[in-house]
Amino acid sequence: MTTALLQASRIGSGEKRHGKLGLGCWVFGGSSWGEQSEADSLGAMATAWEAGVTHWDTAIAYGQGHSEQLCGQFLRGKWEKVFLATKGSPGKKPKSIVKSIHHSLKNLGTDFIDLFYIHYPIKGLDMRPHMELLEKEREKGTIGAIGVSNFSVEQLAQISEAGRIDAHQIGYNLFWRVGEEDVIPYCREKGIALVTYSSLALGILTCKLPANPRFEEGDMRPKTVFFLKNVWPYVHEATERFKALAVRAKMSPHHLAIQWLARQPGVEVVLVGARNARQSMDNAASLQTEGRLPIDPDLLDEATALSAELHRHYPVETNIFQWHP
């Protein structure tokens, strides 16, 4: 099928190319999102693979390495065809980031990681020594590209003094556009690829959550900005209005949200998670263009305006998870 999913793009100087849609593998860790079975996780992986999704994103923090281990199990024998990204959280000592790389390699069962991110910066800590060690790992051929996640402009500028940032993974979606104020323009100017996480606003942009949602024990979503008591009513109202826009676009809200995000300048990869094979298939169909009428630009502008109105009700916060280590 003809899809934007299959359009070749590249992060870093390697030869591997991948599509606009990436598989977010957080849920496969089996924690933070409620109960998740390995059978469902492997089914989601298999369907994403069959659909042509070759950019996969995990982290050592997802289920204390369980997500990496499951990804490694599924991808055995497929390493030449997948672009695998993972992340490590730095300690105060720079060598901690190197230990994280080698721990991830062991979990994954491989000797090379295509893209390695510093997951979160440590507030007030000079991260340049960590970056210098990452560049040495790149020279050794342990990692291909270097990324950061959840960095401010100041932190991006400082760490860039010690090495080349190939990608910045940032929380970005129609209902969370805080990065447009400074971080996203900076990345566009510097040629740093934008990779989006929480691309469906933690599932909110599927427009399936009720006015009074209930979550399983262990689900971290109630602690996020979207579900603050003085914010959620406005978010839910916005989902109802967005649902009407999706009807006019003759597609699901889920697909319209991904289409909107994929069109934003500088966005190289839209990461979307999946709990099972059905969700993986639905994600893959989101960027299909064959047999689909073009989206009216005015409709996309209406979605952007709706989003801007919603943002007026958010507290001053740069991170969806309100997490600042």
C-alpha positions as CSV (number, residue, x, y, z in Angstrom):
1,M,0.0,0.0,0.0
2,T,1.1,3.6,-0.6
3,T,1.7,5.1,2.8
4,A,3.7,7.9,4.5
5,L,4.7,5.1,6.8
6,L,6.9,3.6,4.1
7,Q,8.6,6.9,3.1
8,A,12.3,6.5,3.8
9,S,13.9,8.8,6.3
10,R,17.2,8.6,8.2
11,I,18.5,9.7,11.6
12,G,22.3,10.1,12.0
13,S,24.9,9.2,9.5
14,G,24.1,5.5,9.2
15,E,22.6,3.9,6.1
16,K,19.4,2.5,7.7
17,R,16.2,4.2,6.7
18,H,12.8,3.9,8.3
19,G,9.3,5.3,8.0
20,K,7.5,8.2,9.7
21,L,5.7,5.9,12.1
22,G,7.6,4.3,14.9
23,L,6.6,1.6,17.4
24,G,6.7,2.9,21.0
25,C,7.5,0.0,23.3
26,W,6.9,1.4,26.8
27,V,3.8,-0.7,27.5
28,F,5.8,-3.9,26.7
29,G,7.7,-3.3,30.0
30,G,4.6,-4.6,31.9
31,S,4.5,-1.6,34.3
32,S,3.3,2.0,34.3
33,W,0.3,1.2,32.1
34,G,-1.5,-1.4,34.1
35,E,-1.5,-5.2,33.3
36,Q,0.1,-6.2,30.0
37,S,0.6,-9.8,28.8
38,E,3.7,-10.9,26.9
39,A,1.5,-12.6,24.4
40,D,-0.2,-9.4,23.5
41,S,3.1,-7.5,23.4
42,L,4.6,-10.0,21.0
43,G,1.5,-9.9,18.9
44,A,1.7,-6.1,18.7
45,M,5.3,-6.4,17.6
46,A,4.6,-9.0,15.0
47,T,1.8,-7.0,13.4
48,A,3.8,-3.8,13.4
49,W,6.7,-5.6,11.7
50,E,4.5,-7.1,9.1
51,A,3.0,-3.7,8.4
52,G,6.4,-2.3,7.7
53,V,7.2,-0.4,10.9
54,T,11.0,-0.5,11.3
55,H,11.7,2.3,13.8
56,W,11.3,0.8,17.3
57,D,11.8,2.7,20.5
58,T,12.3,1.3,23.9
59,A,14.3,2.1,27.1
60,I,16.0,0.3,30.0
61,A,13.5,2.0,32.3
62,Y,10.5,0.3,30.7
63,G,9.8,-2.5,33.1
64,Q,13.4,-2.5,34.4
65,G,14.6,-3.8,31.1
66,H,11.7,-6.1,30.3
67,S,10.7,-4.2,27.2
68,E,14.2,-4.3,25.9
69,Q,14.4,-8.1,26.5
70,L,11.1,-8.7,24.7
71,C,12.1,-6.5,21.8
72,G,15.4,-8.4,21.6
73,Q,13.6,-11.7,21.7
74,F,11.4,-10.7,18.8
75,L,14.0,-9.0,16.7
76,R,16.6,-11.8,16.8
77,G,17.7,-12.3,13.2
78,K,16.1,-9.0,12.1
79,W,18.7,-6.5,13.3
80,E,19.8,-5.5,9.8
81,K,16.3,-4.4,8.9
82,V,15.2,-2.6,12.1
83,F,16.3,0.9,13.4
84,L,16.4,0.3,17.1
85,A,16.4,3.2,19.6
86,T,16.8,2.8,23.4
87,K,17.4,5.1,26.3
88,G,19.4,5.3,29.5
89,S,19.0,7.5,32.5
90,P,22.3,9.1,33.5
91,G,23.8,9.0,37.0
92,K,25.9,11.9,38.4
93,K,29.0,10.1,37.3
94,P,29.5,10.2,33.5
95,K,30.6,6.5,33.2
96,S,27.0,5.6,34.3
97,I,25.8,6.3,30.8
98,V,28.3,3.8,29.3
99,K,27.2,1.2,31.8
100,S,23.6,1.8,30.7
101,I,24.5,1.2,27.1
102,H,26.1,-2.1,27.9
103,H,23.2,-3.2,30.1
104,S,20.9,-2.4,27.2
105,L,23.0,-4.4,24.7
106,K,22.8,-7.4,27.0
107,N,19.0,-7.0,27.4
108,L,18.5,-6.7,23.6
109,G,21.0,-9.5,22.7
110,T,22.8,-7.4,20.2
111,D,26.2,-5.6,19.9
112,F,24.9,-2.4,18.3
113,I,22.3,0.2,19.0
114,D,21.2,2.4,16.1
115,L,20.1,5.4,18.3
116,F,20.9,5.8,22.0
117,Y,19.2,8.6,24.0
118,I,20.0,10.2,27.3
119,H,16.5,9.7,28.8
120,Y,16.3,12.7,31.1
121,P,18.8,15.3,32.1
122,I,19.7,15.7,35.7
123,K,18.7,19.2,36.8
124,G,21.8,21.4,37.5
125,L,24.3,18.8,36.3
126,D,26.7,19.5,33.5
127,M,25.9,16.7,31.0
128,R,28.9,17.4,28.6
129,P,31.1,14.7,30.2
130,H,28.3,12.2,29.5
131,M,28.1,13.3,25.9
132,E,31.9,13.0,25.5
133,L,31.7,9.4,26.5
134,L,28.8,8.8,24.1
135,E,30.8,10.2,21.3
136,K,33.6,7.7,22.2
137,E,31.0,4.9,22.1
138,R,30.0,6.1,18.7
139,E,33.6,6.0,17.5
140,K,33.9,2.4,18.8
141,G,30.8,1.4,16.8
142,T,28.7,0.5,19.8
143,I,26.0,3.0,19.0
144,G,25.2,4.8,15.7
145,A,23.3,8.0,16.5
146,I,23.1,10.0,19.7
147,G,19.9,11.5,21.0
148,V,18.5,13.3,24.1
149,S,15.0,13.4,25.5
150,N,13.2,16.0,27.6
151,F,16.0,18.6,27.4
152,S,15.5,22.3,27.5
153,V,17.1,24.7,25.0
154,E,19.8,25.6,27.5
155,Q,20.6,21.9,28.1
156,L,20.6,21.2,24.4
157,A,23.0,24.0,23.8
158,Q,25.4,23.0,26.6
159,I,25.6,19.3,25.6
160,S,26.0,20.2,22.0
161,E,29.4,21.7,22.9
162,A,30.6,18.1,23.6
163,G,29.1,16.2,20.6
164,R,26.5,16.0,17.9
165,I,22.9,15.5,18.8
166,D,21.1,13.6,16.1
167,A,17.6,13.4,17.6
168,H,15.6,14.9,20.4
169,Q,12.7,12.9,21.7
170,I,10.0,15.1,23.0
171,G,6.4,14.9,24.3
172,Y,4.5,16.4,21.4
173,N,0.9,16.0,20.2
174,L,-2.1,18.0,19.2
175,F,-3.1,18.4,22.9
176,W,0.5,19.1,24.2
177,R,2.5,21.7,22.2
178,V,4.5,23.3,24.9
179,G,7.8,22.5,23.0
180,E,6.7,24.8,20.2
181,E,7.6,27.8,22.3
182,D,11.4,27.2,22.2
183,V,12.7,23.6,22.1
184,I,11.1,22.6,18.7
185,P,12.2,25.8,16.9
186,Y,15.7,25.3,18.3
187,C,15.9,21.7,17.0
188,R,14.6,22.7,13.6
189,E,17.2,25.5,13.3
190,K,20.0,23.1,14.4
191,G,18.9,20.2,12.2
192,I,18.1,17.9,15.1
193,A,15.5,15.4,14.2
194,L,12.3,15.5,16.3
195,V,10.9,12.2,17.5
196,T,7.6,12.5,19.3
197,Y,6.4,10.4,22.2
198,S,2.9,10.5,23.8
199,S,1.8,11.2,20.2
200,L,-1.8,10.4,21.1
201,A,-1.7,12.3,24.4
202,L,-1.5,9.1,26.5
203,G,-4.5,7.7,24.5
204,I,-6.7,10.7,25.0
205,L,-6.7,11.5,21.3
206,T,-8.4,8.3,20.5
207,C,-11.4,10.1,22.0
208,K,-12.5,6.9,23.8
209,L,-12.0,7.9,27.4
210,P,-15.2,8.7,29.3
211,A,-15.9,12.0,31.2
212,N,-14.9,10.1,34.5
213,P,-12.1,7.7,33.4
214,R,-11.0,4.9,35.8
215,F,-7.5,3.4,35.4
216,E,-6.0,0.1,36.5
217,E,-3.7,0.0,39.5
218,G,-0.2,0.9,38.4
219,D,-1.3,3.1,35.5
220,M,0.7,6.3,35.7
221,R,-1.7,8.5,33.6
222,P,-3.7,10.0,36.6
223,K,-0.5,11.7,37.7
224,T,0.0,13.6,34.4
225,V,-1.0,17.1,33.6
226,F,-4.0,16.1,31.5
227,F,-5.8,14.4,34.4
228,L,-5.3,17.2,37.0
229,K,-8.8,17.9,38.5
230,N,-8.9,21.5,37.2
231,V,-7.6,20.4,33.7
232,W,-9.3,17.2,32.7
233,P,-12.8,18.7,32.2
234,Y,-11.4,21.0,29.5
235,V,-9.4,18.1,28.0
236,H,-12.5,16.0,27.7
237,E,-14.5,18.8,26.2
238,A,-11.7,19.2,23.6
239,T,-11.9,15.5,22.7
240,E,-15.6,15.8,21.9
241,R,-14.9,18.8,19.6
242,F,-12.0,16.9,18.0
243,K,-14.2,13.9,17.5
244,A,-16.5,16.1,15.4
245,L,-13.6,17.3,13.3
246,A,-12.6,13.6,12.7
247,V,-16.1,12.9,11.4
248,R,-15.8,15.7,8.9
249,A,-12.4,14.4,7.8
250,K,-13.9,10.9,7.4
251,M,-11.3,9.2,9.6
252,S,-11.0,8.2,13.2
253,P,-9.7,10.8,15.7
254,H,-6.7,8.5,16.3
255,H,-5.7,8.7,12.6
256,L,-6.4,12.4,12.4
257,A,-4.2,13.1,15.4
258,I,-1.3,11.2,13.9
259,Q,-1.8,12.9,10.5
260,W,-1.7,16.3,12.2
261,L,1.5,15.5,14.0
262,A,3.2,13.9,11.0
263,R,2.8,17.1,9.1
264,Q,4.5,19.3,11.7
265,P,7.9,20.7,10.4
266,G,10.9,18.9,11.7
267,V,9.0,15.8,13.0
268,E,11.0,12.9,11.7
269,V,9.3,10.0,13.6
270,V,5.9,9.8,15.3
271,L,6.1,7.1,18.0
272,V,2.8,5.3,18.8
273,G,2.4,2.5,21.3
274,A,0.2,-0.6,20.9
275,R,-1.0,-3.1,23.5
276,N,-1.9,-5.8,21.0
277,A,-2.0,-6.8,17.3
278,R,-5.3,-4.9,16.6
279,Q,-3.9,-1.6,17.9
280,S,-0.7,-2.2,15.9
281,M,-2.7,-2.7,12.7
282,D,-4.8,0.4,13.4
283,N,-1.7,2.5,14.0
284,A,-0.1,1.3,10.7
285,A,-3.3,2.4,8.8
286,S,-3.1,5.9,10.2
287,L,-0.7,7.1,7.5
288,Q,-2.2,5.2,4.7
289,T,-2.9,7.5,1.7
290,E,-4.2,5.0,-0.9
291,G,-7.9,5.5,-1.4
292,R,-8.1,8.3,1.1
293,L,-9.2,11.8,0.2
294,P,-6.7,14.6,1.1
295,I,-7.4,16.3,4.5
296,D,-8.8,19.8,4.1
297,P,-6.1,22.2,5.3
298,D,-8.8,24.4,6.9
299,L,-9.8,21.4,9.1
300,L,-6.3,20.9,10.3
301,D,-6.2,24.6,11.1
302,E,-9.4,24.2,13.2
303,A,-7.7,21.4,15.1
304,T,-4.7,23.6,15.8
305,A,-7.0,26.4,17.0
306,L,-8.9,24.0,19.2
307,S,-5.5,22.9,20.7
308,A,-4.4,26.5,21.3
309,E,-7.7,27.1,23.3
310,L,-7.1,24.0,25.4
311,H,-3.6,25.1,26.3
312,R,-4.8,28.1,28.1
313,H,-6.1,25.8,30.9
314,Y,-2.7,24.1,31.5
315,P,-0.4,25.0,34.4
316,V,3.1,26.3,33.7
317,E,4.8,23.0,33.0
318,T,7.3,21.7,30.5
319,N,6.8,18.0,31.0
320,I,3.5,16.0,30.6
321,F,4.6,13.7,33.5
322,Q,5.6,16.6,35.8
323,W,8.8,14.7,36.2
324,H,12.1,16.6,36.7
325,P,14.9,14.5,38.1
